[in-house]
């Protein structure tokens, strides 16, 4: 009878349960962090593929598709889903890239989760700005005679200023 009322060993049982729970939470955090990092990496791949494809729009959608696939495969994406659309009618000027790949789990395998599917999608549009306020396009030709100093030290003398109008 005395053995049933004894509280000896209770601390050991509670400590074991709390350590198991703490290890489970740590494993969950590590797996979720790894999956999140993998998703961010895949998003960067989708972004670069969309931007690469948008450089060829609206002139050539087949070249835009091949350029997006090239960038996606070089950066670790596999078989991206690529679609084109048009804003305002006319030739397609928007490319959408969708990527998907498995991300392995490490601690989640204890619960039967070997991997999860991560997805990323990106869109890029090639168009002229419809309305820009208080902005003037400015370009400087690098071959302008005032930028080509001959001989080179002559441009850097004190009091020598180059103005291009």
trRosetta pair geometry for C-beta under 8 A, 3 or more apart (Angstrom, degrees):
i j d omega theta_ij theta_ji phi_ij phi_ji
1 4 6.1 -52 -161 27 38 110
1 5 7.1 18 151 -3 66 108
2 5 6.1 -68 -155 44 38 102
2 6 6.5 56 148 -46 69 99
3 6 5.6 -38 -150 5 35 121
6 9 8.0 53 123 21 103 99
7 10 5.0 -34 -179 -11 77 133
9 12 5.2 -48 -161 33 60 118
9 13 6.5 59 145 -21 79 99
10 13 5.9 -55 -154 35 36 109
10 14 6.4 28 153 -12 68 109
11 14 5.9 -59 -145 42 32 107
11 15 5.9 33 157 -21 67 110
12 15 5.8 -55 -143 37 27 111
12 16 6.3 29 157 -20 62 107
13 16 5.8 -56 -150 35 28 112
13 17 6.5 25 154 -16 63 107
14 17 5.7 -55 -148 38 32 110
14 18 6.2 28 157 -16 67 109
15 18 5.9 -58 -144 40 29 108
15 19 6.2 28 158 -18 65 108
16 19 6.0 -55 -143 37 27 109
16 20 6.4 28 156 -19 62 107
17 20 5.8 -56 -148 36 29 111
17 21 6.4 27 154 -17 65 107
18 21 5.6 -53 -145 38 33 111
18 22 6.1 34 154 -20 66 107
19 22 5.6 -53 -143 38 31 112
19 23 6.2 31 156 -17 65 106
20 23 5.9 -55 -147 38 28 110
20 24 6.4 32 153 -21 62 107
21 24 5.6 -55 -149 36 31 114
21 25 6.4 29 155 -17 65 105
22 25 5.9 -54 -147 37 31 108
22 26 6.3 32 154 -18 64 107
23 26 5.6 -52 -144 38 32 112
23 27 6.3 35 155 -21 64 105
24 27 5.7 -53 -147 35 29 112
24 28 6.4 31 153 -19 63 105
25 28 5.6 -52 -148 36 33 114
25 29 6.4 34 153 -19 65 105
26 29 5.7 -54 -148 36 32 111
26 30 6.4 30 155 -17 65 106
27 30 5.8 -55 -147 37 31 110
27 31 6.3 26 157 -14 66 108
27 106 7.8 -134 -157 91 89 88
27 107 3.2 -150 -165 157 110 159
27 108 7.4 165 150 -54 105 53
27 110 7.4 3 158 21 160 133
28 31 6.0 -58 -145 40 28 106
28 32 6.1 25 159 -15 65 111
28 107 7.2 -103 -53 95 37 130
28 108 7.8 85 -106 -80 57 87
29 32 5.9 -57 -141 41 27 108
29 33 6.1 29 158 -20 63 110
30 33 5.8 -56 -145 37 27 112
30 34 6.4 27 157 -18 63 106
30 106 6.9 -56 119 59 116 122
30 107 6.2 85 70 3 116 130
31 34 5.8 -55 -148 36 31 110
31 35 6.3 29 155 -17 65 107
31 105 5.0 24 -144 -145 123 91
31 106 6.1 -155 -90 39 90 78
31 107 5.3 -119 -45 49 116 94
31 108 4.8 106 -138 -32 163 107
32 35 5.7 -55 -146 39 32 111
32 36 6.2 34 154 -21 66 106
33 36 5.7 -53 -145 36 30 112
33 37 6.4 30 155 -18 64 105
34 37 5.8 -53 -147 37 31 110
34 38 6.4 32 153 -18 64 106
34 103 7.0 166 128 166 90 118
34 105 7.8 142 78 -120 130 50
34 106 7.1 78 16 -1 165 110
35 38 5.6 -54 -148 38 32 113
35 39 6.4 34 152 -21 65 104
35 103 5.0 127 -121 109 73 147
35 105 7.5 -6 -61 -90 111 81
35 116 5.9 14 -126 56 134 131
35 118 6.4 178 -170 -75 83 122
36 39 5.6 -53 -150 34 32 112
36 40 6.5 32 152 -19 65 103
37 40 5.7 -52 -149 35 34 111
37 41 6.5 35 152 -19 65 104
38 41 5.6 -52 -148 36 33 112
38 42 6.3 31 153 -17 65 106
38 103 4.2 137 97 -117 163 131
38 118 5.5 168 113 -1 106 166
39 42 5.7 -54 -147 39 33 110
39 43 6.3 39 151 -24 65 104
39 103 7.4 -59 -49 -46 73 153
39 118 4.5 -138 -89 -163 83 129
39 119 7.8 4 -133 51 99 37
39 120 6.5 154 -168 -66 70 102
40 43 5.5 -49 -147 33 33 115
40 44 6.7 37 152 -21 62 100
41 44 5.8 -51 -155 31 34 112
41 45 6.8 34 147 -18 63 102
41 76 7.3 -18 148 80 112 144
42 45 5.5 -50 -152 33 38 115
42 46 6.5 39 150 -18 67 103
42 76 7.8 -105 -98 103 65 107
42 77 6.8 109 -145 -94 77 93
42 99 5.5 -157 -178 102 103 127
42 101 6.4 -165 -105 32 133 109
42 118 5.7 151 18 116 155 118
42 119 7.6 -147 122 172 144 10
42 120 4.3 176 122 -8 97 135
43 46 5.6 -52 -147 37 35 111
43 47 6.3 38 152 -21 66 105
43 120 4.2 -156 -85 -137 58 133
43 122 7.1 121 -164 -58 66 110
44 47 5.6 -51 -146 36 32 114
44 48 6.4 28 157 -16 65 105
44 75 7.5 -127 111 169 89 141
45 48 6.0 -56 -148 38 29 106
45 49 6.3 28 154 -18 64 108
45 71 7.8 165 -167 136 68 84
45 72 5.8 83 164 -135 102 64
45 75 4.3 179 -120 110 95 123
45 76 5.9 -108 -91 65 146 85
45 77 4.3 160 148 -43 137 113
45 99 6.2 9 96 -9 113 175
45 120 7.1 108 60 77 88 148
46 49 5.8 -56 -146 37 30 111
46 50 6.3 29 157 -18 65 107
46 72 7.4 34 -95 -110 45 103
46 77 6.9 124 -66 -94 63 149
46 80 7.3 150 -113 -126 77 129
46 97 5.0 176 -158 103 80 112
46 98 7.3 18 -130 -116 127 19
46 99 4.9 -138 -76 8 102 119
46 120 4.2 -159 -10 122 143 111
46 121 6.1 -134 -176 -128 152 12
46 122 4.0 150 135 -3 97 113
47 50 5.9 -58 -148 37 28 108
47 51 6.3 22 157 -14 65 109
47 122 4.6 -175 -84 -115 49 158
48 51 5.8 -56 -144 41 32 108
48 52 6.1 33 156 -21 66 107
48 71 5.2 -144 127 164 96 127
48 72 7.8 163 84 -77 91 53
48 75 6.0 96 66 -23 142 164
49 52 5.8 -55 -146 36 29 111
49 53 6.3 25 157 -15 64 108
49 68 4.3 73 175 -163 89 77
49 69 7.4 66 -149 -62 118 19
49 71 4.5 177 -99 87 62 110
49 72 4.1 24 -89 -60 140 91
49 75 7.6 -134 -50 39 93 129
49 77 6.6 -57 -43 42 142 156
49 80 6.0 149 154 -42 165 172
49 97 4.6 141 98 -140 117 168
49 99 7.6 120 25 -50 150 123
49 122 7.1 130 62 59 86 128
50 53 5.9 -58 -147 40 29 108
50 54 6.2 32 155 -25 65 108
50 68 6.6 40 -83 -125 31 116
50 95 5.6 175 -146 97 73 102
50 96 7.2 -2 -115 -130 116 23
50 97 4.5 -134 -66 8 87 119
50 122 4.0 -132 -11 111 145 109
50 123 6.0 -154 -152 -130 145 8
50 124 4.0 143 147 -7 98 109
51 54 5.6 -51 -143 32 32 114
51 55 7.2 46 155 -33 59 93
51 124 5.1 158 -84 -89 48 161
52 55 6.2 -45 -166 11 34 114
52 67 4.8 -150 143 147 99 102
52 68 5.7 159 81 -90 99 51
52 70 7.2 -121 140 70 149 95
52 71 4.1 150 13 -27 160 150
53 56 6.4 -65 -169 34 45 103
53 57 7.1 44 142 -29 73 107
53 64 4.1 75 -170 179 81 83
53 65 6.7 50 -131 -76 120 25
53 67 5.2 161 -91 82 55 100
53 68 3.4 -1 -57 -57 122 109
53 71 7.7 -123 -34 26 78 128
53 82 7.0 -176 -111 -144 165 129
53 95 4.3 -132 111 134 127 172
53 97 7.0 151 13 -57 142 117
53 124 6.9 140 69 57 87 122
54 57 5.4 -52 -151 23 48 117
54 64 7.1 66 -69 -144 19 117
54 94 7.9 -9 -110 -135 101 36
54 95 5.4 -141 -71 25 72 117
54 124 3.7 -94 -45 117 143 119
54 125 6.6 8 -135 42 128 4
54 126 4.7 163 179 -48 86 99
55 64 7.6 170 59 -113 58 84
55 67 6.9 -99 54 137 104 162
55 126 7.2 151 -94 -90 16 135
56 59 6.3 -100 173 60 64 95
56 60 5.2 -65 169 67 109 90
56 61 7.7 151 114 -96 109 21
56 63 4.5 -147 -165 102 153 103
56 64 3.9 -158 74 -73 115 77
56 67 5.7 148 -13 11 133 145
57 60 7.8 -121 -90 53 38 46
57 61 7.0 45 -103 -90 85 65
57 64 5.3 45 -55 -89 83 149
57 84 7.7 173 -110 -136 127 114
57 91 7.7 170 -171 130 81 107
57 92 6.5 -86 -142 110 116 77
57 93 5.2 133 151 -138 122 48
57 94 7.5 149 170 -34 167 15
57 95 6.3 -157 -44 -32 141 106
57 125 7.8 -92 92 -160 146 39
57 126 4.0 155 82 31 100 134
58 61 7.9 -8 -161 -60 52 83
58 86 7.9 59 -123 -113 127 96
58 90 7.2 13 -176 130 163 104
58 91 3.7 110 167 110 127 122
58 92 6.0 164 -136 77 91 46
58 93 4.5 -45 -72 -86 109 79
58 126 6.3 -163 -36 84 69 114
59 63 7.8 -14 95 47 94 128
59 91 7.8 39 -71 159 22 157
60 63 3.9 33 117 23 124 114
60 64 6.3 159 98 -18 67 85
61 64 5.2 -52 -144 38 37 116
61 65 6.2 43 155 -24 68 101
61 84 5.3 -36 -137 -66 127 164
61 92 5.6 48 -87 61 126 130
62 65 5.6 -47 -147 33 32 113
62 66 6.5 28 154 -14 63 105
63 66 5.8 -54 -144 41 33 108
63 67 6.1 35 155 -20 66 107
64 67 5.8 -55 -144 38 28 111
64 68 6.3 28 156 -18 64 107
64 84 7.4 90 90 -91 139 121
64 95 5.8 -146 159 -79 126 141
65 68 5.9 -57 -148 37 28 109
65 69 6.3 25 155 -16 64 108
65 82 5.3 146 -129 107 85 153
65 84 8.0 -75 -66 -45 97 114
66 69 5.7 -53 -144 39 33 111
66 70 6.2 40 153 -25 64 106
67 70 5.5 -51 -147 33 31 116
67 71 6.5 25 157 -13 64 105
68 71 6.0 -56 -148 39 30 106
68 72 6.2 29 155 -19 65 110
68 80 6.5 -102 139 76 103 144
68 82 5.5 125 92 -107 145 138
68 95 6.3 -157 -67 164 147 144
68 97 5.7 -154 -174 -89 129 125
69 72 5.7 -57 -144 39 30 111
69 73 6.2 22 162 -13 67 109
69 80 6.3 -155 -103 38 65 104
69 82 7.1 -84 -57 -27 86 143
70 73 6.4 -62 -145 40 23 102
70 74 6.2 22 158 -18 62 112
71 74 5.8 -56 -142 38 29 111
71 75 6.2 8 164 -2 64 115
72 75 6.3 -76 -149 48 24 97
72 77 3.6 -68 -178 72 89 128
72 78 7.7 -161 140 -45 105 12
72 80 4.5 -97 -139 -26 174 130
72 97 6.8 -166 -75 -166 130 134
72 99 6.5 -171 -149 -89 123 124
73 76 8.0 121 -166 -11 27 9
73 77 6.4 -84 -70 71 35 72
73 78 6.9 68 -108 -104 76 47
77 80 5.6 26 143 -60 130 103
77 99 4.6 -71 -144 -129 120 138
77 101 7.2 -141 -135 -34 55 127
78 99 7.7 109 45 -152 49 95
78 101 6.2 101 28 -89 104 112
80 97 5.1 -11 174 -162 138 93
80 98 6.4 146 -169 67 79 45
80 99 5.1 -42 -109 -81 90 81
81 97 7.3 138 75 -161 56 42
81 98 4.0 -16 60 60 108 105
81 99 7.7 -163 22 -67 76 35
82 95 6.5 -18 -163 -168 97 98
82 96 7.0 154 -153 80 46 56
82 97 5.7 -8 -101 -103 77 68
82 98 7.7 -160 -67 23 36 73
83 95 7.6 153 81 -156 43 51
83 96 4.8 -11 60 57 90 107
83 98 7.9 26 3 -4 99 108
84 92 3.8 36 159 179 117 153
84 94 6.7 139 -161 79 56 59
84 95 5.8 -25 -101 -100 73 63
84 96 7.6 -169 -79 17 25 79
85 92 6.1 124 76 -138 9 95
85 94 4.7 -25 65 68 83 114
85 96 7.0 33 2 -13 106 113
86 89 6.1 33 129 -152 128 9
86 90 5.7 -175 -168 69 136 60
86 91 6.4 165 -108 103 124 25
86 92 4.8 -101 -64 -103 86 46
86 93 5.9 76 -127 14 64 80
86 94 6.9 -177 -87 18 22 94
87 93 6.3 -76 28 63 85 111
87 94 6.1 78 -22 -29 99 125
87 125 6.6 5 4 -139 133 138
87 127 7.0 -49 60 -65 120 153
90 93 7.5 25 93 -23 105 112
92 95 7.8 83 148 -70 113 66
93 125 5.7 50 129 -162 91 80
93 126 5.2 -126 -167 64 86 73
93 127 5.2 75 156 -66 145 93
94 123 6.1 7 -177 -175 104 106
94 124 7.2 172 -149 87 61 37
94 125 4.5 -23 -98 -99 84 86
94 126 7.8 -169 -77 19 40 65
95 123 6.9 172 87 -148 46 59
95 124 5.7 -7 56 57 92 84
95 125 7.9 177 19 -83 62 41
96 121 6.7 5 -178 -175 94 103
96 122 7.4 173 -151 89 53 41
96 123 4.6 -18 -101 -98 76 91
97 121 6.7 172 89 -150 53 56
97 122 5.1 -6 56 57 99 87
97 123 7.5 -180 18 -79 68 42
98 119 7.1 -12 -171 -168 89 100
98 120 7.5 168 -152 89 47 48
98 121 4.5 -10 -103 -103 74 96
99 119 7.0 160 87 -154 54 52
99 120 5.0 -6 58 59 100 91
99 121 7.4 -180 21 -79 65 48
100 117 5.9 6 -173 -177 104 105
100 118 7.1 172 -147 86 56 45
100 119 4.8 -12 -100 -103 86 79
100 120 7.8 -178 -74 23 46 62
101 117 7.4 170 91 -147 18 65
101 118 6.3 -17 65 57 67 88
102 115 4.2 40 179 146 112 141
102 116 7.0 148 -152 75 68 27
102 117 5.8 -47 -96 -94 62 58
102 118 7.6 116 -140 12 16 78
103 115 6.0 161 75 -162 37 90
103 116 5.5 -21 58 62 93 79
103 117 7.7 140 12 -119 80 11
103 118 4.9 46 -19 -16 122 120
104 114 6.8 -47 -140 159 75 67
104 115 4.7 -51 -102 -96 45 100
105 108 3.3 -48 168 48 146 117
105 109 5.8 170 98 -41 99 72
105 113 5.1 34 26 112 162 94
105 114 6.3 175 40 170 99 17
105 115 5.9 -167 -3 -92 81 37
105 116 6.7 73 -49 -12 107 90
106 109 6.8 -60 170 -1 19 106
107 110 6.2 -24 175 5 60 112
108 111 5.6 -58 -168 44 60 103
108 113 3.9 -50 152 75 114 111
108 114 7.7 -152 100 -65 98 11
109 112 7.3 57 -165 -78 39 11
109 113 6.7 -108 -79 69 34 54
109 114 5.8 51 -106 -101 88 56
113 116 6.8 8 178 -57 114 89
127 130 7.9 -7 139 -42 120 86
129 132 4.8 41 129 -43 144 110
132 135 4.6 -60 151 47 117 123
140 144 6.7 -73 -179 -5 80 137
140 147 7.4 110 162 -57 114 149
140 164 6.4 93 -127 89 104 163
141 144 4.8 118 78 -45 92 89
141 147 7.9 -173 94 23 63 139
142 147 6.3 -113 -160 107 44 150
143 147 7.6 129 129 65 2 116
143 148 6.8 9 -157 -42 44 127
144 147 4.7 74 68 9 91 107
144 148 7.2 177 85 -6 45 89
144 164 6.2 23 155 -114 163 132
145 148 5.9 -65 -141 43 36 102
146 162 4.6 145 163 -159 107 112
146 163 7.5 -76 178 58 159 35
146 164 5.9 -175 67 -77 141 91
147 162 6.8 125 -80 157 53 158
147 164 7.7 -2 -46 -62 99 133
149 152 5.0 90 94 -128 109 40
149 153 7.5 -168 140 43 132 17
149 154 5.3 -175 -174 64 106 87
149 155 3.4 -93 -88 -29 147 117
149 156 7.7 48 -160 -17 175 75
150 154 7.2 -11 81 32 26 132
151 154 5.7 111 65 -14 64 104
152 155 6.7 -53 -170 19 48 105
152 156 7.8 17 151 -2 71 109
153 156 5.9 -74 -159 43 52 103
153 157 7.3 73 149 -51 77 83
154 157 6.4 -27 -162 -13 40 112
154 160 7.3 173 155 -133 62 169
155 160 6.2 -163 -162 121 37 137
155 162 6.9 -11 -147 -40 104 126
156 160 7.2 -14 13 61 1 128
157 160 4.7 77 65 -11 85 127
